[in-house]
Amino acid sequence: MKKLIAFAAAVLTSNSAFAGYGIATVDELHVDAEGYVEFGTTVTLPGTCNWFIDTFRFNGTSAAGKNMLAMLMTAKVAGIPLTIWYNDSTTPGTNQGNGCTQATMAVPTALGIR
């Protein structure tokens, strides 16, 4: 058991794919004509920026993107909190007026529902 815990800790601390982490309720989401999904949450999570109401953006055309979109829609319709792991924005703490763009938004790497 100790070896398993040590292994899990080593993997989690060496993986930069999950730079940010938080639990929030989906406020709104939409998909643009290019298949990118953008969504905002009812609370601002650390390391994110605000592009109008949205804080996260990902490509919804891949298999993983389609799965994450399904998770988002499920959480939104059910009104339940979503666990979000993400790569931080390159302009955290900003908004569309002072540095946040669609290209600098935080990118979710995994989603979970409790």
N, CA, C and O atoms as a GROMACS GRO file, in nm:
protein
  456
    1MET      N    1   0.082  -0.119   0.000
    1MET     CA    2   0.000   0.000   0.000
    1MET      C    3   0.087   0.126   0.000
    1MET      O    4   0.056   0.222  -0.069
    2LYS      N    5   0.196   0.124   0.079
    2LYS     CA    6   0.285   0.240   0.084
    2LYS      C    7   0.349   0.264  -0.051
    2LYS      O    8   0.370   0.379  -0.091
    3LYS      N    9   0.382   0.155  -0.123
    3LYS     CA   10   0.442   0.170  -0.255
    3LYS      C   11   0.343   0.232  -0.353
    3LYS      O   12   0.380   0.314  -0.436
    4LEU      N   13   0.216   0.192  -0.343
    4LEU     CA   14   0.113   0.248  -0.430
    4LEU      C   15   0.095   0.397  -0.404
    4LEU      O   16   0.086   0.475  -0.499
    5ILE      N   17   0.091   0.437  -0.279
    5ILE     CA   18   0.076   0.578  -0.244
    5ILE      C   19   0.197   0.657  -0.292
    5ILE      O   20   0.182   0.767  -0.345
    6ALA      N   21   0.316   0.604  -0.273
    6ALA     CA   22   0.437   0.672  -0.319
    6ALA      C   23   0.438   0.686  -0.470
    6ALA      O   24   0.477   0.791  -0.523
    7PHE      N   25   0.396   0.581  -0.540
    7PHE     CA   26   0.390   0.586  -0.686
    7PHE      C   27   0.290   0.691  -0.732
    7PHE      O   28   0.320   0.770  -0.822
    8ALA      N   29   0.172   0.691  -0.672
    8ALA     CA   30   0.069   0.789  -0.710
    8ALA      C   31   0.117   0.931  -0.684
    8ALA      O   32   0.095   1.020  -0.766
    9ALA      N   33   0.182   0.954  -0.571
    9ALA     CA   34   0.234   1.087  -0.539
    9ALA      C   35   0.340   1.129  -0.640
    9ALA      O   36   0.344   1.245  -0.681
   10ALA      N   37   0.427   1.036  -0.680
   10ALA     CA   38   0.531   1.067  -0.777
   10ALA      C   39   0.471   1.102  -0.912
   10ALA      O   40   0.516   1.196  -0.978
   11VAL      N   41   0.369   1.028  -0.954
   11VAL     CA   42   0.306   1.055  -1.082
   11VAL      C   43   0.234   1.189  -1.080
   11VAL      O   44   0.247   1.268  -1.174
   12LEU      N   45   0.160   1.216  -0.974
   12LEU     CA   46   0.086   1.341  -0.966
   12LEU      C   47   0.177   1.463  -0.956
   12LEU      O   48   0.146   1.567  -1.015
   13THR      N   49   0.287   1.452  -0.885
   13THR     CA   50   0.375   1.568  -0.871
   13THR      C   51   0.462   1.588  -0.994
   13THR      O   52   0.513   1.699  -1.014
   14SER      N   53   0.482   1.487  -1.075
   14SER     CA   54   0.565   1.503  -1.195
   14SER      C   55   0.483   1.536  -1.318
   14SER      O   56   0.540   1.564  -1.423
   15ASN      N   57   0.352   1.536  -1.309
   15ASN     CA   58   0.266   1.559  -1.424
   15ASN      C   59   0.222   1.704  -1.427
   15ASN      O   60   0.144   1.748  -1.343
   16SER      N   61   0.272   1.780  -1.526
   16SER     CA   62   0.237   1.921  -1.536
   16SER      C   63   0.103   1.942  -1.607
   16SER      O   64   0.058   2.055  -1.619
   17ALA      N   65   0.040   1.835  -1.653
   17ALA     CA   66  -0.088   1.848  -1.722
   17ALA      C   67  -0.198   1.898  -1.629
   17ALA      O   68  -0.296   1.955  -1.675
   18PHE      N   69  -0.182   1.877  -1.500
   18PHE     CA   70  -0.283   1.920  -1.405
   18PHE      C   71  -0.230   2.035  -1.320
   18PHE      O   72  -0.216   2.021  -1.199
   19ALA      N   73  -0.201   2.148  -1.383
   19ALA     CA   74  -0.143   2.261  -1.311
   19ALA      C   75  -0.242   2.323  -1.215
   19ALA      O   76  -0.205   2.361  -1.103
   20GLY      N   77  -0.368   2.335  -1.256
   20GLY     CA   78  -0.471   2.392  -1.170
   20GLY      C   79  -0.576   2.288  -1.139
   20GLY      O   80  -0.589   2.188  -1.208
   21TYR      N   81  -0.650   2.315  -1.032
   21TYR     CA   82  -0.752   2.220  -0.988
   21TYR      C   83  -0.856   2.298  -0.909
   21TYR      O   84  -0.820   2.387  -0.831
   22GLY      N   85  -0.981   2.267  -0.929
   22GLY     CA   86  -1.085   2.331  -0.851
   22GLY      C   87  -1.219   2.264  -0.871
   22GLY      O   88  -1.237   2.183  -0.962
   23ILE      N   89  -1.313   2.300  -0.784
   23ILE     CA   90  -1.450   2.250  -0.793
   23ILE      C   91  -1.541   2.370  -0.811
   23ILE      O   92  -1.535   2.466  -0.733
   24ALA      N   93  -1.625   2.365  -0.914
   24ALA     CA   94  -1.714   2.477  -0.942
   24ALA      C   95  -1.837   2.428  -1.017
   24ALA      O   96  -1.839   2.318  -1.072
   25THR      N   97  -1.939   2.511  -1.019
   25THR     CA   98  -2.061   2.482  -1.093
   25THR      C   99  -2.055   2.556  -1.227
   25THR      O  100  -2.017   2.673  -1.233
   26VAL      N  101  -2.093   2.487  -1.333
   26VAL     CA  102  -2.092   2.546  -1.467
   26VAL      C  103  -2.199   2.656  -1.473
   26VAL      O  104  -2.316   2.631  -1.443
   27ASP      N  105  -2.156   2.777  -1.512
   27ASP     CA  106  -2.249   2.889  -1.524
   27ASP      C  107  -2.308   2.894  -1.665
   27ASP      O  108  -2.429   2.906  -1.682
   28GLU      N  109  -2.221   2.884  -1.764
   28GLU     CA  110  -2.268   2.884  -1.902
   28GLU      C  111  -2.164   2.815  -1.990
   28GLU      O  112  -2.047   2.806  -1.953
   29LEU      N  113  -2.207   2.768  -2.105
   29LEU     CA  114  -2.114   2.708  -2.200
   29LEU      C  115  -2.167   2.726  -2.340
   29LEU      O  116  -2.288   2.738  -2.362
   30HIS      N  117  -2.075   2.730  -2.434
   30HIS     CA  118  -2.114   2.735  -2.575
   30HIS      C  119  -2.004   2.674  -2.661
   30HIS      O  120  -1.890   2.659  -2.617
   31VAL      N  121  -2.041   2.640  -2.783
   31VAL     CA  122  -1.948   2.584  -2.880
   31VAL      C  123  -1.948   2.677  -3.001
   31VAL      O  124  -2.054   2.714  -3.051
   32ASP      N  125  -1.827   2.715  -3.048
   32ASP     CA  126  -1.821   2.804  -3.164
   32ASP      C  127  -1.820   2.724  -3.294
   32ASP      O  128  -1.819   2.601  -3.292
   33ALA      N  129  -1.819   2.794  -3.406
   33ALA     CA  130  -1.828   2.731  -3.538
   33ALA      C  131  -1.708   2.643  -3.569
   33ALA      O  132  -1.717   2.555  -3.654
   34GLU      N  133  -1.594   2.665  -3.501
   34GLU     CA  134  -1.475   2.584  -3.523
   34GLU      C  135  -1.468   2.463  -3.430
   34GLU      O  136  -1.375   2.383  -3.439
   35GLY      N  137  -1.567   2.448  -3.343
   35GLY     CA  138  -1.571   2.333  -3.253
   35GLY      C  139  -1.506   2.356  -3.118
   35GLY      O  140  -1.492   2.262  -3.040
   36TYR      N  141  -1.465   2.481  -3.089
   36TYR     CA  142  -1.407   2.509  -2.958
   36TYR      C  143  -1.518   2.530  -2.856
   36TYR      O  144  -1.617   2.598  -2.883
   37VAL      N  145  -1.500   2.471  -2.740
   37VAL     CA  146  -1.595   2.483  -2.631
   37VAL      C  147  -1.539   2.584  -2.532
   37VAL      O  148  -1.424   2.575  -2.491
   38GLU      N  149  -1.622   2.680  -2.494
   38GLU     CA  150  -1.584   2.778  -2.392
   38GLU      C  151  -1.689   2.772  -2.283
   38GLU      O  152  -1.809   2.763  -2.309
   39PHE      N  153  -1.642   2.777  -2.158
   39PHE     CA  154  -1.739   2.776  -2.048
   39PHE      C  155  -1.688   2.858  -1.930
   39PHE      O  156  -1.568   2.878  -1.912
   40GLY      N  157  -1.784   2.903  -1.852
   40GLY     CA  158  -1.754   2.976  -1.731
   40GLY      C  159  -1.816   2.906  -1.612
   40GLY      O  160  -1.908   2.825  -1.627
   41THR      N  161  -1.765   2.937  -1.494
   41THR     CA  162  -1.815   2.877  -1.371
   41THR      C  163  -1.867   2.986  -1.278
   41THR      O  164  -1.840   3.104  -1.299
   42THR      N  165  -1.941   2.945  -1.178
   42THR     CA  166  -2.001   3.042  -1.086
   42THR      C  167  -1.898   3.104  -0.992
   42THR      O  168  -1.926   3.205  -0.928
   43VAL      N  169  -1.780   3.045  -0.983
   43VAL     CA  170  -1.669   3.102  -0.906
   43VAL      C  171  -1.546   3.109  -0.995
   43VAL      O  172  -1.530   3.027  -1.086
   44THR      N  173  -1.460   3.205  -0.969
   44THR     CA  174  -1.336   3.216  -1.046
   44THR      C  175  -1.230   3.129  -0.980
   44THR      O  176  -1.198   3.149  -0.862
   45LEU      N  177  -1.177   3.035  -1.054
   45LEU     CA  178  -1.075   2.946  -1.000
   45LEU      C  179  -0.936   3.008  -1.017
   45LEU      O  180  -0.916   3.086  -1.110
   46PRO      N  181  -0.841   2.975  -0.930
   46PRO     CA  182  -0.706   3.032  -0.937
   46PRO      C  183  -0.639   3.000  -1.070
   46PRO      O  184  -0.658   2.891  -1.126
   47GLY      N  185  -0.561   3.094  -1.121
   47GLY     CA  186  -0.484   3.071  -1.242
   47GLY      C  187  -0.564   3.087  -1.370
   47GLY      O  188  -0.518   3.047  -1.477
   48THR      N  189  -0.684   3.144  -1.361
   48THR     CA  190  -0.767   3.163  -1.480
   48THR      C  191  -0.781   3.311  -1.511
   48THR      O  192  -0.754   3.397  -1.427
   49CYS      N  193  -0.824   3.339  -1.634
   49CYS     CA  194  -0.860   3.476  -1.673
   49CYS      C  195  -1.004   3.474  -1.722
   49CYS      O  196  -1.059   3.367  -1.747
   50ASN      N  197  -1.064   3.588  -1.736
   50ASN     CA  198  -1.204   3.596  -1.778
   50ASN      C  199  -1.217   3.659  -1.915
   50ASN      O  200  -1.193   3.778  -1.932
   51TRP      N  201  -1.255   3.577  -2.014
   51TRP     CA  202  -1.289   3.626  -2.147
   51TRP      C  203  -1.440   3.644  -2.144
   51TRP      O  204  -1.516   3.551  -2.170
   52PHE      N  205  -1.482   3.766  -2.113
   52PHE     CA  206  -1.621   3.798  -2.085
   52PHE      C  207  -1.665   3.707  -1.970
   52PHE      O  208  -1.611   3.721  -1.860
   53ILE      N  209  -1.759   3.616  -1.988
   53ILE     CA  210  -1.804   3.531  -1.878
   53ILE      C  211  -1.729   3.397  -1.873
   53ILE      O  212  -1.741   3.323  -1.775
   54ASP      N  213  -1.653   3.367  -1.978
   54ASP     CA  214  -1.586   3.237  -1.987
   54ASP      C  215  -1.445   3.239  -1.928
   54ASP      O  216  -1.375   3.340  -1.936
   55THR      N  217  -1.404   3.127  -1.870
   55THR     CA  218  -1.269   3.114  -1.814
   55THR      C  219  -1.193   2.995  -1.872
   55THR      O  220  -1.070   2.987  -1.857
   56PHE      N  221  -1.263   2.903  -1.936
   56PHE     CA  222  -1.200   2.783  -1.991
   56PHE      C  223  -1.233   2.766  -2.138
   56PHE      O  224  -1.340   2.804  -2.184
   57ARG      N  225  -1.137   2.708  -2.213
   57ARG     CA  226  -1.157   2.683  -2.356
   57ARG      C  227  -1.082   2.556  -2.396
   57ARG      O  228  -0.968   2.536  -2.355
   58PHE      N  229  -1.147   2.472  -2.476
   58PHE     CA  230  -1.080   2.352  -2.528
   58PHE      C  231  -1.140   2.314  -2.662
   58PHE      O  232  -1.249   2.358  -2.697
   59ASN      N  233  -1.067   2.232  -2.736
   59ASN     CA  234  -1.111   2.183  -2.866
   59ASN      C  235  -1.212   2.071  -2.845
   59ASN      O  236  -1.178   1.965  -2.791
   60GLY      N  237  -1.334   2.093  -2.887
   60GLY     CA  238  -1.439   1.994  -2.867
   60GLY      C  239  -1.456   1.896  -2.981
   60GLY      O  240  -1.551   1.818  -2.982
   61THR      N  241  -1.363   1.899  -3.079
   61THR     CA  242  -1.378   1.810  -3.194
   61THR      C  243  -1.307   1.675  -3.176
   61THR      O  244  -1.336   1.580  -3.249
   62SER      N  245  -1.216   1.666  -3.081
   62SER     CA  246  -1.146   1.540  -3.057
   62SER      C  247  -1.234   1.447  -2.973
   62SER      O  248  -1.335   1.491  -2.918
   63ALA      N  249  -1.196   1.322  -2.965
   63ALA     CA  250  -1.272   1.227  -2.882
   63ALA      C  251  -1.273   1.273  -2.736
   63ALA      O  252  -1.378   1.269  -2.671
   64ALA      N  253  -1.158   1.316  -2.685
   64ALA     CA  254  -1.151   1.363  -2.546
   64ALA      C  255  -1.235   1.490  -2.529
   64ALA      O  256  -1.303   1.506  -2.428
   65GLY      N  257  -1.230   1.578  -2.627
   65GLY     CA  258  -1.309   1.701  -2.621
   65GLY      C  259  -1.459   1.674  -2.619
   65GLY      O  260  -1.534   1.740  -2.548
   66LYS      N  261  -1.501   1.577  -2.698
   66LYS     CA  262  -1.643   1.540  -2.699
   66LYS      C  263  -1.685   1.481  -2.566
   66LYS      O  264  -1.795   1.506  -2.518
   67ASN      N  265  -1.596   1.402  -2.505
   67ASN     CA  266  -1.626   1.346  -2.372
   67ASN      C  267  -1.636   1.456  -2.268
   67ASN      O  268  -1.725   1.454  -2.183
   68MET      N  269  -1.544   1.554  -2.274
   68MET     CA  270  -1.551   1.664  -2.177
   68MET      C  271  -1.676   1.748  -2.198
   68MET      O  272  -1.737   1.793  -2.100
   69LEU      N  273  -1.716   1.770  -2.323
   69LEU     CA  274  -1.839   1.844  -2.350
   69LEU      C  275  -1.960   1.771  -2.292
   69LEU      O  276  -2.049   1.834  -2.236
   70ALA      N  277  -1.963   1.639  -2.304
   70ALA     CA  278  -2.072   1.560  -2.247
   70ALA      C  279  -2.076   1.575  -2.095
   70ALA      O  280  -2.183   1.586  -2.035
   71MET      N  281  -1.958   1.575  -2.032
   71MET     CA  282  -1.951   1.595  -1.886
   71MET      C  283  -2.002   1.734  -1.848
   71MET      O  284  -2.076   1.748  -1.750
   72LEU      N  285  -1.962   1.836  -1.925
   72LEU     CA  286  -2.008   1.972  -1.898
   72LEU      C  287  -2.160   1.983  -1.908
   72LEU      O  288  -2.224   2.042  -1.821
   73MET      N  289  -2.216   1.928  -2.014
   73MET     CA  290  -2.360   1.935  -2.033
   73MET      C  291  -2.434   1.862  -1.922
   73MET      O  292  -2.538   1.908  -1.874
   74THR      N  293  -2.382   1.747  -1.881
   74THR     CA  294  -2.442   1.672  -1.772
   74THR      C  295  -2.441   1.752  -1.643
   74THR      O  296  -2.542   1.760  -1.574
   75ALA      N  297  -2.327   1.812  -1.612
   75ALA     CA  298  -2.314   1.891  -1.489
   75ALA      C  299  -2.405   2.013  -1.494
   75ALA      O  300  -2.467   2.048  -1.394
   76LYS      N  301  -2.412   2.078  -1.610
   76LYS     CA  302  -2.495   2.198  -1.624
   76LYS      C  303  -2.642   2.164  -1.605
   76LYS      O  304  -2.712   2.230  -1.528
   77VAL      N  305  -2.690   2.062  -1.675
   77VAL     CA  306  -2.831   2.025  -1.667
   77VAL      C  307  -2.868   1.979  -1.526
   77VAL      O  308  -2.976   2.013  -1.475
   78ALA      N  309  -2.780   1.903  -1.463
   78ALA     CA  310  -2.808   1.852  -1.328
   78ALA      C  311  -2.782   1.956  -1.220
   78ALA      O  312  -2.828   1.941  -1.107
   79GLY      N  313  -2.709   2.063  -1.254
   79GLY     CA  314  -2.679   2.167  -1.156
   79GLY      C  315  -2.583   2.121  -1.047
   79GLY      O  316  -2.589   2.170  -0.935
   80ILE      N  317  -2.496   2.026  -1.080
   80ILE     CA  318  -2.403   1.973  -0.981
   80ILE      C  319  -2.262   2.026  -1.005
   80ILE      O  320  -2.226   2.057  -1.119
   81PRO      N  321  -2.183   2.037  -0.899
   81PRO     CA  322  -2.045   2.086  -0.914
   81PRO      C  323  -1.961   1.991  -0.998
   81PRO      O  324  -1.984   1.870  -1.002
   82LEU      N  325  -1.864   2.049  -1.063
   82LEU     CA  326  -1.774   1.977  -1.151
   82LEU      C  327  -1.632   1.995  -1.098
   82LEU      O  328  -1.592   2.106  -1.062
   83THR      N  329  -1.556   1.887  -1.092
   83THR     CA  330  -1.415   1.897  -1.059
   83THR      C  331  -1.340   1.923  -1.189
   83THR      O  332  -1.358   1.850  -1.287
   84ILE      N  333  -1.257   2.026  -1.190
   84ILE     CA  334  -1.186   2.067  -1.312
   84ILE      C  335  -1.036   2.067  -1.285
   84ILE      O  336  -0.989   2.134  -1.193
   85TRP      N  337  -0.962   1.991  -1.364
   85TRP     CA  338  -0.816   1.999  -1.365
   85TRP      C  339  -0.781   2.075  -1.492
   85TRP      O  340  -0.842   2.052  -1.596
   86TYR      N  341  -0.684   2.165  -1.484
   86TYR     CA  342  -0.658   2.250  -1.600
   86TYR      C  343  -0.516   2.305  -1.602
   86TYR      O  344  -0.447   2.311  -1.501
   87ASN      N  345  -0.475   2.344  -1.724
   87ASN     CA  346  -0.352   2.420  -1.741
   87ASN      C  347  -0.388   2.567  -1.723
   87ASN      O  348  -0.482   2.617  -1.786
   88ASP      N  349  -0.314   2.635  -1.638
   88ASP     CA  350  -0.344   2.774  -1.607
   88ASP      C  351  -0.344   2.863  -1.730
   88ASP      O  352  -0.278   2.833  -1.830
   89SER      N  353  -0.417   2.972  -1.722
   89SER     CA  354  -0.412   3.076  -1.823
   89SER      C  355  -0.273   3.137  -1.826
   89SER      O  356  -0.204   3.140  -1.725
   90THR      N  357  -0.231   3.185  -1.942
   90THR     CA  358  -0.103   3.256  -1.950
   90THR      C  359  -0.117   3.402  -1.907
   90THR      O  360  -0.018   3.473  -1.897
   91THR      N  361  -0.241   3.446  -1.882
   91THR     CA  362  -0.267   3.581  -1.832
   91THR      C  363  -0.364   3.576  -1.713
   91THR      O  364  -0.471   3.637  -1.719
   92PRO      N  365  -0.328   3.503  -1.606
   92PRO     CA  366  -0.422   3.487  -1.495
   92PRO      C  367  -0.457   3.620  -1.430
   92PRO      O  368  -0.374   3.712  -1.423
   93GLY      N  369  -0.580   3.629  -1.383
   93GLY     CA  370  -0.625   3.747  -1.312
   93GLY      C  371  -0.666   3.863  -1.402
   93GLY      O  372  -0.698   3.971  -1.353
   94THR      N  373  -0.664   3.842  -1.534
   94THR     CA  374  -0.703   3.949  -1.626
   94THR      C  375  -0.841   3.922  -1.683
   94THR      O  376  -0.900   3.816  -1.659
   95ASN      N  377  -0.893   4.018  -1.759
   95ASN     CA  378  -1.018   4.000  -1.831
   95ASN      C  379  -1.000   4.045  -1.975
   95ASN      O  380  -0.889   4.081  -2.016
   96GLN      N  381  -1.108   4.044  -2.052
   96GLN     CA  382  -1.099   4.079  -2.194
   96GLN      C  383  -1.052   4.223  -2.217
   96GLN      O  384  -1.008   4.256  -2.327
   97GLY      N  385  -1.061   4.306  -2.117
   97GLY     CA  386  -1.020   4.446  -2.131
   97GLY      C  387  -0.873   4.471  -2.101
   97GLY      O  388  -0.819   4.575  -2.139
   98ASN      N  389  -0.808   4.377  -2.032
   98ASN     CA  390  -0.668   4.403  -1.995
   98ASN      C  391  -0.575   4.284  -2.012
   98ASN      O  392  -0.477   4.271  -1.939
   99GLY      N  393  -0.605   4.195  -2.108
   99GLY     CA  394  -0.509   4.090  -2.138
   99GLY      C  395  -0.562   3.952  -2.168
   99GLY      O  396  -0.494   3.874  -2.236
  100CYS      N  397  -0.679   3.918  -2.120
  100CYS     CA  398  -0.732   3.784  -2.145
  100CYS      C  399  -0.789   3.777  -2.287
  100CYS      O  400  -0.868   3.862  -2.327
  101THR      N  401  -0.748   3.675  -2.361
  101THR     CA  402  -0.803   3.648  -2.494
  101THR      C  403  -0.844   3.502  -2.499
  101THR      O  404  -0.816   3.426  -2.406
  102GLN      N  405  -0.908   3.462  -2.605
  102GLN     CA  406  -0.945   3.322  -2.619
  102GLN      C  407  -0.821   3.233  -2.621
  102GLN      O  408  -0.825   3.119  -2.575
  103ALA      N  409  -0.711   3.285  -2.674
  103ALA     CA  410  -0.587   3.207  -2.682
  103ALA      C  411  -0.517   3.194  -2.548
  103ALA      O  412  -0.432   3.107  -2.532
  104THR      N  413  -0.550   3.280  -2.450
  104THR     CA  414  -0.481   3.276  -2.320
  104THR      C  415  -0.566   3.215  -2.208
  104THR      O  416  -0.522   3.211  -2.093
  105MET      N  417  -0.685   3.169  -2.241
  105MET     CA  418  -0.774   3.112  -2.140
  105MET      C  419  -0.716   2.981  -2.084
  105MET      O  420  -0.637   2.915  -2.151
  106ALA      N  421  -0.758   2.945  -1.964
  106ALA     CA  422  -0.719   2.817  -1.906
  106ALA      C  423  -0.776   2.703  -1.990
  106ALA      O  424  -0.885   2.714  -2.045
  107VAL      N  425  -0.700   2.593  -1.997
  107VAL     CA  426  -0.742   2.478  -2.078
  107VAL      C  427  -0.766   2.358  -1.986
  107VAL      O  428  -0.672   2.311  -1.923
  108PRO      N  429  -0.889   2.309  -1.979
  108PRO     CA  430  -0.914   2.192  -1.895
  108PRO      C  431  -0.845   2.068  -1.952
  108PRO      O  432  -0.843   2.046  -2.073
  109THR      N  433  -0.789   1.988  -1.863
  109THR     CA  434  -0.723   1.864  -1.904
  109THR      C  435  -0.802   1.742  -1.858
  109THR      O  436  -0.783   1.632  -1.911
  110ALA      N  437  -0.892   1.760  -1.761
  110ALA     CA  438  -0.977   1.651  -1.714
  110ALA      C  439  -1.095   1.712  -1.638
  110ALA      O  440  -1.083   1.819  -1.580
  111LEU      N  441  -1.207   1.643  -1.639
  111LEU     CA  442  -1.328   1.686  -1.568
  111LEU      C  443  -1.382   1.567  -1.490
  111LEU      O  444  -1.366   1.452  -1.531
  112GLY      N  445  -1.445   1.596  -1.378
  112GLY     CA  446  -1.504   1.488  -1.300
  112GLY      C  447  -1.632   1.533  -1.232
  112GLY      O  448  -1.648   1.651  -1.201
  113ILE      N  449  -1.721   1.440  -1.208
  113ILE     CA  450  -1.846   1.467  -1.137
  113ILE      C  451  -1.849   1.375  -1.016
  113ILE      O  452  -1.819   1.256  -1.026
  114ARG      N  453  -1.886   1.430  -0.902
  114ARG     CA  454  -1.895   1.350  -0.780
  114ARG      C  455  -2.030   1.288  -0.768
  114ARG      O  456  -2.058   1.216  -0.672
   0.00000   0.00000   0.00000
